[in-house]
Every structure is written in structure tokens, then in C-alpha cells.
Amino acid sequence: MAPPTPISIPLFAETQLQLLLHEHEAEVSSSSLASTAASVSPSTRRTLQATGYALTGLVLSQCRTGLGGRVVGEFTPDPAVSTTGSRSQNNNDSRTSDGHPRLGSHGIRVGDVVRVNDVAAGTPKKAGKEKGKDSAKEGAKGGPEGVVTRVGDRGVWIAFGQRGGGGRSKEDDETIEELWGKKLWLIKLANDVTYRRMKQTMEKIAKMSESEHSHFMRVAFAHTTPLQPEYDASGPVEFTDSTLNDSQKDAIRFALASQDIALIHGPPGTGKTHTLIELIMQMVQRRKRILVCGPSNVSVDNIVERLAPNRVPVVRIGHPARLLPSVLEHSLEVLTQTSDAGGIVKDVRREIDQKQASIRKTRTGRERRVIYDDLKQLRKEFRERESKCVDSLVRESSVVLATLHGAGGHQLRNQRFDVVIIDEASQALEAQCWIPLVSADKVVLAGDHLQLPPTVKSTVYKSKEARTNGTAAETKNDTNATDKETMKGVSLERTLFDRLLALHGPGIKRMLTTQYRMHEQIMRFPSDELYESKLIAADAVKARLLADLPYEIDGTDDTQEPLVFWDTQGGDFPEKTEDEEIGKKEALLGESKSNEMEAMVVARHLDKLVEAGVKPEHIAVITPYNGQLALLSQILREKYPGLELGSVDGFQGREKEAVVVSLVRSNAEHEVGFLGEKRRLNVAMTRPKRHLCICGDSETISRGSSFLKHWMSYLEENSDLRYPDAANLL
């Protein structure tokens, strides 16, 4: 293989900055509805909640002091709302088992940036004409902003003053105090914390001199080649986990011996995280200090959870809102309260909480102002003491874990690590990966570049567009033709994992080949088409069916078949694009294609599985189109509460005993849209353990690409092929 062309590091960073700017603009634009107004009609608020952008009918019920001295508020259902209206007709639905009001269904998640609005804000009808404009303007501005740290049936916790990744507004205490006793709702905003961290990192890289580039950075941009692995240097490997297979052991030996870069390629169900846990344990035994990162809280928490029983000193940076109780003890938030170093911090926290509670007992503005000034000083003292405590805790830990953007926080500013491990690296933007990698000496990336890359809303960077816009990349006087050519085709969707593999070839990668999820017949096509026929189904899973589940199941044509294909070809199952009159509502749902007749096929197949005894909670129905997802939800959610319904993209990394996939596309033009993305289909077809049912029009799908044509041929030859009768569905 010819040596790769070196890439200009400053030019790459500048190009990334331009791409990130476009992406941030697209992100903000797509959230424009969620950032325009604090004052909207009740029906609009309900629509926003139904589409995942808002949560309504809330009151502030509790405040406390969180990490960094931030105010953390708990928002619970307004009793006046939850005891009236249609929800109260079903007491089980509107209240938790212990009788507390339950939040309605919503899409607010841990980590979301939200604004808390007063329902009455910005309604100028009671104000005078001159005041009306100011009132409306203030209402549009909205209330305080924060980050969701915990979501439960009974409430949502929000930490204020976190939007910029640190620091607090002077008015936080006053602004949050004003929320007491008011009817509130919250709305999701574009999260710019990650963007700002990526931007800062790329700006730093762009300004670095050649002498400041680490060896790993030089390898990553082809200024030098990776060093040969030193197998002898790390000594013989005595594995602590006896269940590891040969490909997992080989990947661990390779990662230990690597001097700069190792890629661990983990196809679906091959035990990638299992392998990483053993690798971390081996590195700790060798007295290495390790930083472990992932693109999401879930990916990081999963590793914390599995490391915890091994009694390794670990610290989880960031808010561990989704950790199990057994793992919470490793989060900085808990350690600063339970460790010896955290004793003094705890006393100050208690004093802050007492001061805050006393505000509501004051009678004059002057008294409140004195307390606010005291709080300001106490919070300053709190942050100083906590910072020393945090620094001590992090330094004493062998393994530190954080999200990629969390690794850019002040807690790790002066910390050095021997190895940086990034899990799910193929789902992270390259700029995001560089946040922990700027000063890294040795890097292990784990992921599967043949599944979906990170979601990117902006368009792919084009050098033509760059010239038109006059970007930094194109206006540099010293940019030569080779550099321009190298930058062509650079896009946010191309991950660091992808790029390093293309740059240095398979010699820097080890692939895990035994999969523990799928029946062999489900596995065979993705293995042959995408994984060089290297996947092997473990003995425990290769022949297991729904009929073998450990509870009573009828042996039917469905429960004894691992692969079923309902072929809707013939034109009786046409797709539909929503009418323009409801286009605005559908825009909130994203891509609006749906297929009503195909949804009926899905529902009929699901009925048969449940009638045979399969529990709904062991089944998932997924589709690439949000319009179809909305339609399927209308048909199935009430009938089967335990059933999981989701998008293909959202189901990445998940698994179920049975998965039904609705492909939707069926048209005379044989257009398949983004079904042509084989990585999306790879995710769809590798989620099930025992049963995969595909519903789609082979005539339309097979014309989309050679991959789709091969898939349709495979299904026709290897699945239980069925043709639905439209007349029987109506």
C-alpha cells in the first residue's frame, strides 16, 4: 500500500470549523420553533410536547445545591392540572403507584438543554399599550435555562447555569426564586455546549505549531506512520475473564502492544464492551492511567456499570443521571459528598441550602438582597473547595470516564493519561473525538464503521461552496492544490475511525468475529455483504427461535421461523407523503413518508406473535421514517403498552428477541430515498436475537442499489416468503 498523503493539520482544523459552523446553524434552525417564544398557545404547547420538544403542566417543587454550586430544581406535575381533565379518568395512568401525579408522555431526556417558562409570561392583554410591547418582548425571551439531569415518572430535575459548560449568571438565584408558585412549562433548546467545546478544540489545533503536535497527532494526519506493536514490552497476558473468545483476546493483545493507535472493530453482538472491560483491567494491572470516553452518557455509563464490580478506582466526570444505584458511588457528584476530601464541601453545601430556603421567609427586597449577596460568597467558597476536592479525587483514580465533550471540562484541564479509549467512536464526530485526544500519546478506538455514523443535519462540505463563501480553508494564501484536493470530500459524517482506517489500512485494526446475538440465518446476509463473511454465530444463539423462549410459546409458523419477509410488491401498498395542510405538524416529526397498508401488515404480524405467546416487551417495531412511526404508534401503542416502537436510527446499539421492520417505500418510480444507506439497513437487520420480520416492496427496494438488490434476493431465497392480500387487511 502506497504511503498516504500527509494532511495539513491547520487546514483540516479550519475546514472542520467551517463544517461545525454549518452544522450548528442547521441545528439551531431545526430547533427554531423550540427557541422562538415563551408565550405560545396551549394547543401549540401540547403539540410541542407530543413531538418531543416540550413538557407542560409543571410547578417548581424543590431546590437544592448541585455540583459546581449550581441551583438544581425539581419540576413536578401541577396538581391542579393532573387532577382535572381527561387524564384523571384513568387513575393508573395519571398517578404513580404511591399516588403522586405522573408526568404525561414527553420527549425530554437527560442532557437536554431546556428553558423554563411561566405559562402567563408574555401575555400583554392586561398591560397597558406601552407596557404590552415590553411584556411581550420579555415573554418571548423566556425564563432561566439549564440542563436536564434526571427524568422520572414524577418529575424532572434541571441544573441551572450549565448551558455554557460552567459558570453561573448573577441573577440565577433571583430568577429561579421567581418560579415558585407559578404554572410552568419547559422547552428543549439547541445544545451548544458540545459545539463550543468542539470549536475551541479545533481553534486550538489550528493554532498549534508543528513542534506542539504529539506523535499520535502526526500519525492521525499521515505525517508519520504508526509504530510497530511491541508485544514483548507488555509481557504475557493473563486474562482475568475466562469467557473471552479468540478474536477478543487477539484484539486485547494488539491494543496492549500498540504504541500509538489501535482500532477494535466490533460488529453487532460481538461483545465490544465486554472486550474493552478486560482491556481496561489489563492496563490497570500495568499501572497505566486511562481516560475512557464515549459520545453519549449511555455509552459511558455502560462501561462504568461493568467496571464497578472489579474494584478498580474509577471516577465518572459529568452528571451520572442514568447510573444504577450500585454505580452512583463513582460519580464526582457523590464522591464530593462521601469522600474524606468532600467533608468540608458538604458543610458549605448545607449552609447554601439553608440560606436558599430562608429567602421565602423574607418580607422585604432589602432582606432578600442581603441573602443573595451571602449566597454569592458562599457559592464562590463552595466552588473553590469543591475544585480542590475534585482535583484530588481525579488524580487518585486509575480510570476516569467522561463523555467526549465532558472531557473538555475544567476537571481534566491539567490531567495526563497514558491511554485514551473511545467507545462507540464510529458514532462520534471527529472534532468531538479530538477534545480528549489533543494531548494523547496512545489511543484505542472501538466501534463499527459499518453501522450508522453520527447524525449530521447540515450538508456535506464542498470545496466549490467553500470558495463561494470565502472560508478560511480556501482563502489561505499558502493553500496549495494538493491540500485543496485533500480537503475535498471531507464531511462531518466521516468519523476518525473511518479516516484512520482508510489512511493506514487494516494493519491498525482487529475485528471481533463471534457474535452472541443473532440466529445464524439472520446474521448470514450482513456477514457476507458487509463483514467479509467473517462473522460466526456462537453455539448458544445460532439456532435459537422464539419457540425456545423460557416461557410458554406456541410452535407456529412465526415462532419457528427466524426470518420472515412480507413482500408487498404489486402496487396495493403505496407509500404516502403527507398533505401540505398538515405539513407544519409533520415537519416536527421529520421525514413524513408513511404507508398505511404496510402498517396493517406489521400490525397483523405483531398480533400473531402475541397470540402465540410472545410478550410484547420482547418485540420491537422499527422503521426508518418518522411519519410511519407516528402511524404505527397510533395503531399499536394503546393495544400493546409494552411494545417498543422506534426509528431505525434510534435503535442503534439495542436488541430484542423479535424485531419487525417496516421499510415504507413503494412507488412506481422505484425511489428508495435514504434506504439506500446500507449502514442504516445494517442497523435494522442486526437488532433481533431470534426473529426478524421485514415488511416491504421488493420491486421498489431492489432497484435502489446493488446492496438492496442482493438483500431482496437473499430474503427471497432464505426467508419464509409471504405475500399479503390487501383485501383481507381492510
Steps between C-alpha positions, in 0.01 A plus 500: 500500500638842394574741787206737560522867410568712810209726599554861604398504866410873516304474174313194624409681823383809309289285268346328801423839654309600186310169497417533869369851445265374224390213724434728795297734281298202372449377858380840618282539191336160555429606858370846402148411609634394836691825551263764374254563776426463865144605426316254278146368501405196710436296181848585367652398833317167478625449142855577613468246781354235265796544265764486774590868525321601819352395834196686633293527819787534749579673830831549685486271802854492641845660470843383611867574434668278241854450370679829438269681740225503239134530588317175419120518485247217499195562280195283559149479352274788605241336733233735363560364150553133588177473699281640222446421135505178304807349668322475836251258348770236512650520846762233424627707210513841670652393834796292614453192718543711815234750393717786372401679175682351200654699215324464164688331214777726370836502320715690750818304579798524733754741353246711311541876530164650595341832585242523777213734409219650702168410331375854567816674370479722198120538490462877475121514500480625861781751455476848354592559137851620571564231758351239272791506257755468778300222660475306176868553435587372847267203449670407173834509680377243748624374834823343628686237297662184632590138433271206580684279749231250591166389355249285687130420506439767764724783387792649314817640664673794333842645588512871420805695389636198304424602144846633429666205666577689820450824684178654618301813436490756783124491486456122514382497861257786445368365168438151635348639819239675285377162368349394833121478494474551123357272231797398287598317184842420356626490144802328345769725344791436269790379716807709423728366775637220281532737205696751707737232629560368146552854371750581775689176431520558124611862555774374733618240245494758219738726699743228612853512363658184357714459812180481709355209299506172694618178339139377487391819326772453240382142446136612473585741216752274320808705588648176629404133502376307806775333701516122499320333793734386779354168609794414725503836680165445669589149611283187478127562534320306771132561433276556799184412303481131408206553260696702241519350151810492278416814299440697823832380648680592177350851505606549864858379437522733198368803692744436787794464262410804288719806555268762355175386336277190510154460351268234640229424247193357675217391266152461655486261795872419509565615859690823432433649846580164661838513324566860608440412867772231486732740314452767771567241773822390326617862468428570867708193593782658297462820706371703208272798556202490265242749376191326360257701288189452291269728297204460737431461871355155431818373330716619794261386773493152347876469555482645854233246587711208376824625655348564844502135621875470421597731787706731277527862624280682249354850480215597270524863384173675425152441632436122526122536491438158345732295718365216706522546880789254511701725268401844630775485761756555223358831376674822595171635636481219758875473567521869592238429768618161628880514485718639779598789274133582450417557869567876500322540166195328646480752787500796262237333281274462806544868588409603143186289507397651834556854371301424186209364702496815715436726199131415491464610866625855433262793480699773325717530194785628715501179709499290182788702355714432811430125470579503126835669575574238770408225255737644240791485746406153624479365144843647424645329808315178407650494149854563628482220758321265263759563229782388733297197604424406138864540396609269782238236415586499129875479559461196726290309247644237264209531257315822423185487288322784321302579189718637221390858555508445880873426463540867412376612841712672762527178706750353247682818402839407647464122501725265299411146392705215356215380278176649369228247407198614299202263484237539224763702311318438171198691637696811596599804294876515446517848653330358810764225527781754494378661825674227709761416233696824455765397753454120476800272450317174437142453377261204474187554293217246520197495274344377178544729200250286307212616717354852502737794544407796721187687393593804290237758406709724277613420147831342409783749464582585139808688393288688244275632777805583708636715219166676463480574871866589529580263784826499687590174330483656154630849574830390654771634270724199554233241424632296208305289251588175680360631827183615327463158343556331838224709657248406231246253622572576865168482684380482857360153429850367442616393843853477640460120507417501127776741409778322691399167349509647147830675576700212650311190389383189687835458675387734779170314551386178663148368441283305743346209310280294735154647546275414794172659390350370177369176358739388226245560225449861612877554522600347168415785259669786691800273560539413130420844365672728754736300724690292242311184610706504822218498755434176684186440704580367847360153571261638761322726248545352153174301499286654774143599408208679661352158574801437729436799727492401870123534532203339330498566124292328233702346220360692198623597154621824659660380824689224315629725221805722557449703181169610347450730200161652424546613138248773417591532131219557250389857574231426761718635783599850381703744709353839584651844544298714739281781364631854522216611727645287781855552384589726791401243756675225304813715478533448873502127434781529246473293181127457442473194273260231616328190365164423658446162335849384595432612859199262497729214392732585791206508743367164375841334538537647848156366598606150398821515701316614814221244447770230488618612845788738426501783756461847339797630703719248315403647161606821325342659193740733321488707182732750330222759464354711781173540310458122504606489864222745589248287308615176664483667841135592442416141407711308753600701808169479685445134410852390601641737770808283549592501130802709402442725200786702357700626206777286354753773584382522861522123545872479424681310776176334615362145467173308542389138471286590197520803270251602232632749243272715284691628195213728377625580149272381218464713188489474120826698473684242716645775719641381832633824651729448795425126503791500257732552800614143567622589849141591594375164371785325678374643829142392418586140416739435790277597797309168552614193689252233385259645243523764228196597295544737205201674341568672169458519124777295337422657161579851627774408748706280266547789254660725762858365500700183446497446879118519508474275196719238670293530820171447320650194323623363832157544660325335207730198525550467876196642678147376547367704206142624529272717285231695689151535352390865520135400490536297821651793688217748444 
